[in-house]
Amino acid sequence: MTDCLFCKIIAGRIPSKKVYEDDRAFAFEDVNPQAPTHVLIIPKKHIVGLKEAEEADAELLGYCQIVAAKIARERGIEQGYRTVYNVGPSAGQSVFHLHLHLIGGRALGWPPG
């Protein structure tokens, strides 16, 4: 999608602090981190959000979780981190390209939000 911020980041047209990339996913540091580790993992396939995902996208969504776990291991935060998909504006989704937040490196309270 040509007007999508995250598609532009994937294409290298907007700079980011890349953390990980392969043929299916791209991960980069959040520009407004909420914890010492705050990485966004995005599928390279443009999906507006979780509610727009289809059954055929299930493997890709799970794969993003696996990428998050890999980054968490690399960052040494395996003892506690959170992965979050915000769904819709009321939940805080501001970029409408599905993205998984990996948040950790500090104690995380419950309930969130």
C-alpha positions as CSV (number, residue, x, y, z in Angstrom):
1,M,0.0,0.0,0.0
2,T,1.6,3.2,-1.1
3,D,0.3,5.6,1.6
4,C,0.9,3.3,4.6
5,L,3.6,4.5,7.0
6,F,4.8,1.0,7.8
7,C,4.9,-0.1,4.2
8,K,7.1,2.9,3.6
9,I,9.4,1.8,6.5
10,I,9.6,-1.7,5.1
11,A,10.5,-0.3,1.6
12,G,13.2,1.8,3.2
13,R,11.6,5.1,2.1
14,I,11.3,6.2,5.8
15,P,14.2,5.5,8.1
16,S,13.8,3.3,11.1
17,K,16.0,1.6,13.7
18,K,15.7,-1.9,12.2
19,V,16.0,-4.8,14.7
20,Y,15.1,-7.7,12.4
21,E,14.1,-8.5,8.8
22,D,13.4,-11.6,6.8
23,D,11.1,-12.3,3.8
24,R,7.9,-12.3,6.0
25,A,8.5,-9.8,8.8
26,F,10.2,-6.5,9.7
27,A,10.9,-5.3,13.2
28,F,12.1,-1.9,14.4
29,E,12.4,0.2,17.6
30,D,9.2,2.1,18.5
31,V,9.8,5.9,18.2
32,N,7.9,6.4,21.5
33,P,9.1,3.6,23.6
34,Q,7.0,2.6,26.7
35,A,9.8,0.4,28.2
36,P,13.5,-0.2,27.7
37,T,12.6,-2.7,25.0
38,H,9.7,-1.6,22.8
39,V,9.9,-3.1,19.3
40,L,7.3,-3.3,16.6
41,I,7.1,-6.5,14.6
42,I,5.1,-6.1,11.4
43,P,4.3,-8.5,8.6
44,K,5.5,-7.5,5.2
45,K,2.1,-8.3,3.9
46,H,-0.2,-5.3,4.4
47,I,-3.0,-6.2,6.8
48,V,-4.9,-3.3,8.2
49,G,-5.4,-4.8,11.6
50,L,-6.2,-7.9,13.5
51,K,-9.9,-7.6,12.9
52,E,-9.2,-7.5,9.1
53,A,-6.9,-10.6,9.2
54,E,-8.2,-13.8,7.6
55,E,-7.7,-17.4,8.4
56,A,-5.1,-17.5,5.7
57,D,-3.1,-15.0,7.8
58,A,-3.0,-17.2,10.9
59,E,0.5,-18.6,10.2
60,L,1.9,-15.1,9.6
61,L,0.4,-13.8,12.8
62,G,1.9,-16.6,14.7
63,Y,5.2,-16.1,13.0
64,C,5.3,-12.5,14.3
65,Q,5.0,-13.9,17.8
66,I,7.9,-16.2,17.1
67,V,10.0,-13.2,15.9
68,A,9.0,-11.4,19.1
69,A,10.3,-14.3,21.2
70,K,13.5,-14.4,19.2
71,I,14.1,-10.7,19.8
72,A,13.2,-11.1,23.5
73,R,15.9,-13.9,23.9
74,E,18.4,-11.7,22.1
75,R,17.6,-8.8,24.5
76,G,17.8,-11.0,27.6
77,I,14.2,-10.2,28.7
78,E,12.9,-13.8,28.6
79,Q,11.8,-13.6,32.3
80,G,9.1,-11.1,31.5
81,Y,7.8,-9.3,28.4
82,R,4.5,-8.6,26.8
83,T,3.3,-8.9,23.2
84,V,0.3,-6.8,22.2
85,Y,-1.8,-6.2,19.1
86,N,-3.8,-3.0,19.6
87,V,-7.1,-3.3,17.6
88,G,-8.7,-0.1,16.5
89,P,-8.4,3.5,17.5
90,S,-10.1,3.0,20.9
91,A,-7.3,0.5,21.8
92,G,-4.6,2.8,20.7
93,Q,-4.0,1.6,17.2
94,S,-2.8,4.7,15.3
95,V,-1.1,3.1,12.2
96,F,-3.4,0.9,10.3
97,H,-0.9,-1.8,9.3
98,L,-1.0,-4.8,11.7
99,H,1.8,-4.6,14.2
100,L,2.8,-6.5,17.2
101,H,4.3,-4.6,20.2
102,L,7.1,-6.4,22.1
103,I,7.4,-4.6,25.4
104,G,9.8,-5.5,28.2
105,G,12.9,-4.7,30.2
106,R,11.0,-3.4,33.2
107,A,8.2,-4.7,35.5
108,L,4.9,-4.6,33.7
109,G,1.8,-4.0,35.8
110,W,-1.6,-5.7,35.4
111,P,-4.1,-4.8,34.3
112,P,-2.5,-2.9,31.4
113,G,-3.9,0.5,30.2
